[in-house]
C-alpha cells in the first residue's frame, strides 16, 4: 500500500511529503508536516545559515522515538536540482557528496527525507578548506547552570568588542549558546581552530571561576562552561541557526540579540514560537556577511600563548 502524502509548493518546486501526519515530537504532538511548515516559515533564515555550505543531516526516519541517522552523503533519490559538494575524508580516504543548500526547496526535500537537524560546515563550497565562519560554542558542564552560560557569554562579548569583531549569538537549541563571527577565508581549519583556542583561553583568563578550556571531559570542572574551540576543526559541525533540534519539545537553535542574553530561555524557542518571532523581527543573522573579521590578532595571541607555555616548560625542567 502506498504511503499517504501531500504536496508542498516551494518557490517553483512541488515537493511530495510522505507520511505527513507521522508524529515526530511526542511532547507537543508535532508532525512531519508541522516540521515542513516550520522550515517554510523561517525560509530566508535557514537558507542564509546553510548557503553553499557542506551540510550533514541528522535524520529520524521513524520520528524521534526511532533511530537517529547521522548522514554525510546525500540520501538516495534526490532530484537533479538538489545541489551537492564533494568532500574528501583523508582518515578513510573516501569522498562524500554532501547536501549544499542553494534554495529553500532543498531544505524541504531534506525534511521529506526525515531530516530534523541541519549541521553545516564553517566553510563554503569552492573554499571548503578555508573557513569563513569562526564559531564560539559555550558548552555548560553537567553541573553548570544556564546562568553561568549567560555570564560567560557577556565575557566573550567583551573580548569580541575589544577585538573589533561582531559576534552573532544564538541559542544552541539545547543547553548552551553559540556565537558566530564571519571571517576572511584566509586560513585553513587548523589555523582557525588555533585562533579559536587563543580566544577561549583569553575568556578563561578573565573568568577562571566560570570557564574551562580543558580538552578531556574527565578532567574538566563539571560546574564550568567549556569554550569548545574544537568546533572549528575540520569536519566538526554544530546545528545551524534556525535548525530544529532532535528534542521532544521541538526546540530550535535561535538567533538572539546580545541584549536578550539575560532573559532569553532556550526552552521558549520551538517550532511553535519561532515562526511568529521570525515574522516580527526577521533574521537576526541576515547581515553577518557585512561584518568580516581578520583573525590575525587571535593568531598573535596564539603565538604569545605558545611562547608562555615554552617558557613555563623550561622553568619546570630546570627546577
C-alpha positions in Angstrom: 0.0 0.0 0.0 1.4 3.4 -1.0 2.3 5.8 1.9 -0.1 8.8 2.4 1.3 12.0 1.1 0.7 15.7 0.5 2.3 18.1 -1.9 4.0 21.3 -0.9 4.8 24.2 -3.2 8.2 25.8 -2.6 9.0 28.7 -4.9 9.0 26.9 -8.3 9.2 23.4 -6.9 6.5 21.0 -5.9 7.7 18.6 -3.2 5.9 15.4 -2.2 5.8 14.9 1.5 5.1 11.3 2.5 3.6 10.3 5.9 2.8 14.0 6.7 0.9 13.0 9.9 3.7 11.0 11.4 4.3 12.4 14.9 7.9 13.4 15.3 7.7 15.3 18.6 5.6 13.5 21.1 5.8 16.2 23.8 4.0 18.8 21.7 2.3 16.4 19.1 4.1 18.0 16.2 4.2 16.0 12.9 6.4 15.8 9.9 4.2 18.3 8.1 4.5 20.7 11.1 8.2 20.4 10.7 7.9 21.3 6.9 5.7 24.3 7.7 8.2 25.4 10.4 11.1 25.4 7.9 8.9 27.2 5.3 8.2 29.9 7.9 11.9 30.7 8.5 12.9 30.1 4.9 15.3 33.1 4.4 16.9 32.4 7.8 17.7 28.7 7.3 18.8 29.2 3.7 21.1 32.1 4.9 22.6 29.8 7.6 23.2 26.9 5.1 24.0 28.8 1.9 26.6 26.8 -0.1 27.9 25.0 3.0 28.5 21.2 3.0 25.8 20.0 5.4 25.5 16.9 7.5 21.9 15.7 8.1 20.5 14.3 11.3 17.6 12.2 10.2 14.9 10.4 12.2 13.1 8.1 9.7 10.7 6.9 12.3 10.4 10.1 14.3 12.4 11.0 17.4 11.3 7.7 19.0 13.3 5.8 16.4 16.9 5.6 15.3 18.9 8.7 14.6 20.9 8.7 11.4 24.0 11.0 11.0 24.3 11.3 7.3 27.1 12.9 5.4 26.1 11.6 1.9 23.1 13.0 0.2 20.2 10.5 0.7 19.4 8.4 -2.4 16.6 9.6 -4.6 17.4 13.3 -4.6 16.0 15.2 -7.6 18.6 16.6 -10.0 18.1 20.2 -8.8 19.3 19.4 -5.2 22.9 20.5 -5.2 25.9 18.9 -3.5 29.6 19.4 -2.8 32.1 16.6 -2.8 34.4 16.3 0.2 37.4 14.2 0.9 38.0 12.5 4.2 41.7 11.6 4.5 41.2 9.3 7.5 39.2 6.9 5.4 40.5 8.0 2.0 36.9 8.4 0.9 34.7 11.1 -0.6 31.1 12.1 0.1 28.7 14.2 -1.8 27.0 16.3 0.9 23.9 18.5 0.6 24.8 22.0 -0.4 21.7 24.3 0.0 21.2 27.0 -2.6 17.4 27.2 -2.3 14.6 26.6 0.2 13.3 23.6 -1.8 16.5 21.6 -0.9 15.8 22.2 2.8 12.2 21.0 2.4 13.2 18.0 0.4 15.7 17.0 3.1 12.9 17.3 5.7 10.8 15.0 3.4 13.7 12.6 3.8 13.2 12.7 7.6 15.9 15.3 8.4 15.2 17.2 11.6 18.6 18.9 12.2 20.9 20.6 9.7 24.6 20.7 10.6 26.7 22.8 8.2 30.4 23.2 7.9 32.0 26.5 8.7 33.3 26.8 5.2 31.6 27.0 1.8 32.0 25.1 -1.5 34.8 26.3 -3.6 36.9 27.0 -0.4 35.9 24.1 1.8 39.4 24.0 3.4 39.3 27.7 4.3 36.6 28.5 6.9 34.7 31.8 6.6 33.0 31.3 10.0 34.5 31.3 13.4 32.3 29.5 15.9 32.3 30.1 19.7 30.5 27.2 21.4 29.7 27.8 25.1 29.0 24.3 26.4 28.0 24.0 30.1 29.3 21.2 32.2 26.8 18.7 33.8 26.6 20.8 37.0 26.7 24.3 35.4 23.5 26.3 35.1 22.4 28.4 32.2 23.0 31.4 34.4 26.7 30.6 34.1 26.4 30.3 30.3 25.0 33.8 30.2 27.8 35.2 32.3 30.4 33.6 30.1 28.6 35.0 27.0 29.0 38.5 28.4 32.7 37.9 28.9 33.0 36.6 25.3 31.1 39.7 24.1 33.5 42.0 25.9 36.5 40.3 24.3 34.9 40.4 20.9 34.2 44.1 21.3 37.9 44.8 22.2 39.0 42.9 19.1 36.6 44.8 16.9 34.8 41.6 15.9 31.0 41.5 15.6 29.5 38.4 17.2 26.2 36.9 16.2 24.7 34.9 19.2 22.1 32.1 19.1 20.8 29.5 21.4 22.3 26.1 20.7 18.8 24.6 20.9 20.0 22.5 23.8 21.8 23.8 27.0 24.4 26.2 25.6 25.0 29.3 23.4 26.8 29.7 20.2 28.3 32.9 18.8 29.3 33.2 15.1 31.8 35.6 13.6 32.2 36.0 9.9 35.9 35.8 9.0 38.1 36.1 5.9 38.7 32.7 4.4 42.5 33.2 4.6 43.3 30.3 6.9 42.8 26.6 7.0 40.8 24.8 9.7 43.9 24.3 11.9 44.6 28.0 11.8 41.1 29.0 12.7 41.0 26.4 15.4 44.3 27.7 16.8 42.9 31.3 16.9 39.7 30.0 18.5 41.7 28.3 21.2 43.6 31.6 21.9 40.2 33.4 22.2 38.9 30.7 24.6 42.0 31.0 26.8 41.5 34.8 27.0 37.9 34.3 28.1 39.2 31.7 30.6 41.8 34.2 32.0 39.0 36.8 32.6 36.6 34.4 34.2 38.6 31.5 35.6 35.9 30.6 38.1 33.4 30.1 35.3 35.3 28.9 32.3 37.4 25.9 31.3 39.4 25.1 28.1 40.5 21.7 29.4 40.1 19.3 26.5 39.4 16.0 28.2 35.9 15.9 29.6 37.0 13.7 32.6 39.5 16.5 33.7 37.0 19.4 33.5 35.3 21.1 36.4 31.7 19.9 36.0 30.4 23.3 37.1 32.4 25.2 34.5 31.4 26.3 31.0 33.7 24.7 28.3 34.5 27.1 25.5 34.7 24.5 22.8 37.2 25.8 20.3 37.4 22.4 18.6 34.1 23.1 16.9 36.3 24.9 14.4 38.2 21.8 13.4 37.7 20.3 10.0 34.5 18.2 9.7 33.2 19.4 13.0 29.7 20.7 12.8 27.0 22.2 15.0 23.3 22.9 14.4 22.7 25.8 12.1 20.8 28.9 13.1 17.0 28.1 12.8 17.7 24.3 12.8 15.3 22.3 14.9 16.9 20.0 17.4 16.0 16.4 18.0 14.4 17.0 21.4 10.9 16.2 22.5 9.8 19.8 22.7 11.0 20.6 19.1 13.4 23.2 20.3 15.1 25.5 17.8 18.7 26.9 17.6 17.6 30.5 17.5 19.4 33.8 16.8 19.0 36.3 19.7 20.3 39.8 20.3 23.0 40.5 22.8 20.5 42.4 25.0 18.4 39.3 25.1 21.1 37.1 26.7 19.9 37.6 30.3 16.3 37.0 29.6 16.0 34.6 26.7 15.3 31.0 27.8 16.3 28.3 25.2 13.2 26.3 26.1 11.0 29.2 24.8 12.2 28.8 21.2 10.4 26.0 19.5 8.8 25.3 16.2 5.6 26.6 17.7 7.0 30.0 18.8 9.9 30.9 16.4 7.8 31.4 13.3 5.9 34.3 14.9 9.2 35.8 16.2 10.8 35.4 12.7 7.8 37.2 11.1 8.1 40.1 13.6 11.9 40.6 13.6 13.3 38.7 10.6 16.7 37.0 10.6 19.0 38.5 13.2 21.9 36.9 11.3 20.9 38.4 7.9 23.8 40.9 7.8 26.6 38.6 9.1 28.4 38.8 5.8 28.7 42.6 6.2 30.9 42.2 9.3 34.1 40.3 8.3 36.8 40.0 10.8 40.5 39.2 10.2 41.7 36.7 12.8 45.3 38.0 12.7 45.0 39.3 16.3 43.9 35.8 17.5 46.9 34.2 15.9 49.2 36.7 17.6 47.6 35.7 20.9 48.2 32.1 20.0 51.9 32.8 19.4 52.0 34.6 22.7 50.5 31.6 24.5 52.9 29.2 22.8 55.9 31.3 24.0 54.4 31.4 27.5 54.0 27.6 27.5 57.5 27.0 26.3 58.9 29.3 29.0 56.9 27.5 31.7 58.2 24.2 30.5 61.7 25.4 30.5 61.3 26.7 34.1 59.8 23.4 35.2 62.6 21.3 33.6 65.3 23.5 35.2 63.8 23.4 38.7 
